[in-house]
Each structure stands twice: as structure tokens, then as C-alpha cells.
Amino acid sequence: MPDPSRDAKFEAAQHWRQFLEWVDAHSGDPWLFRGHSNKAYELKPSIGRGKAKERRLEIEALVGGDAEKRTLLQEEQSLFLEFRRLSHLFDDGRPKDDWAWLALAQHHGLPTRLLDWTSNPLIACYFAIEPSTESRDFPGEVVALSKIGIPQIDASHAQSSPFGIDHDVALLSPSIAAPRLSAQRGFFTIHRDPFMPWSPKNPPEKFQIPSAMKPFFQRRLHYIGIDRAVIYCDLDALCHTLRWRHERGIGLGSGSGLI
């Protein structure tokens, strides 16, 4: 009699091998990667998602046109300035300019006009299969973006404000030293209109991961050294990973060395 669980594991293993072949086909300098835990997600910065979209429609109905854009920009800048004002309570570091401040804010989860990318497709895969209540039952995807033709901004020599760039979208290398950014091989794109989805001239290539295969992919990534502890580089992430391993009986040993 067929064993459904065994068949599902075999299919997941085949899909994992196909993913590694896809990764191999996208190796090299031109490529950047991003993981979406729900393949329906758009290439849109966090400041333009969710409630922000509703807020844009609300402002558009009230004022419209250029006034709408100015209002949204003012709200975004107010949020950014409040982060700058209060961050010293939690971190003694003082970034040297608005570009570094914006990267730091994005790094810690503030909604910004930056979009995260990585040069490591396996790290992007982690974000595509990372467990969350809102996307657990949806297929994920890894997005491969060619850097060819995308303007690049050197933040260390940039003269303009990050809130007034000359390009629709530009590539930005982080100018802050943070263990998490280093571990994630992080890059950003910065978007002139962060409320609009981005459609690159060179369409991204995508690899989809069915929701039922996400746990299998998570195990495989862990076995090759990609897990939450490595990605986020803090004690919360370490404990999250150890709890995940404990719940699944993955490589914790008997504990016989403890007193």
C-alpha cells in the first residue's frame, strides 16, 4: 500500500534538488536574491505595504495629486526622524548621515523605502520558507534579480537625500557595520515611489516552494548551516532555533555532559 508521507518526502527531496540546480544556474556576480514567504508578495518596500496602502488611498481621496505625494513623504520622514530622535535610548551608535540612518532603521524593522536583497540564494530561501502565521499555508518563492542596468548609489559619497533620488530605483550597498547585515550578505534597492510595486526592466526569475515542502526545506537549510540563529545573530534567534530543534529532535544529543 502506498505511503503518502514517504511519497511527499520523496517529492520534496526532488524539489530541493531542483532548487539547488536553479541556484547553480544563477551563480555569479550579476544576481541578487530575495525570499518571499508568500509568492503573491510584490517588490514593494515596507513603507508602502499593508496599512500604508490603505493610508495612501485615504489621503488620495482627501487631497489627490502632488499634495498626496507630499503628505505621504512628510509622514514617512516624520517616522524616520522619530527613529533618529529616540534610537539613542537603545543604541549608542550614531550613523554619519541619512543614508546610514535609513539602512539602520531598515535593519531593525522600521518601515522604509528600502527593499532587502542578498547575494546568497540560500539565505533568500530561508526567508521564503521562514515559518509565520500569515504565510504558513501559502507557497513561497525565491526571486533572482539581475543587477545589470540598475543604477548604483555609493552611499558614502552620495550628495542627495535618500528621500529625493534621481532614479526610480537604485541599488545601494549598506554603509553600516552590523553583524546581521554581514551574515545575510545584504544589499538594498531604494525606491523613489515606495508605494508602487516595482517591475524591473529585466524581469526577475523565480523559484516557487509549495507550502507543504517548507518544513523539508527548512531542515535542509539547517543541515547546511542556514537557520534563524545564523541569519539574525542574536540570543533571541539562537533560542528560537534551539526550540525549533528541540521540538523536532534535531541534533541536540542526550545532554549527558551536563552536571
FENMONOR-V247869 format. One record per run of one state. SS is the DSSP state (a for helix, b for strand, c for the rest). FROM is the first residue (numbers start at 1). LEN is the number of residues. If there is no record, write none. Layout:
BEGIN
<<SS,FROM,LEN> <SS,FROM,LEN>>
END
This chain:
BEGIN
<<c,1,3> <a,4,22> <c,26,5> <b,31,6> <c,37,9> <a,46,3> <c,49,2> <a,51,12> <c,63,2> <a,65,25> <c,90,8> <a,98,10> <c,108,6> <b,114,5> <c,119,2> <a,121,9> <c,130,10> <b,140,7> <c,147,5> <b,152,2> <c,154,1> <a,155,3> <c,158,11> <b,169,4> <c,173,6> <a,179,5> <c,184,2> <b,186,6> <c,192,13> <b,205,5> <c,210,1> <a,211,13> <c,224,4> <a,228,5> <c,233,2> <a,235,14> <c,249,11>>
END
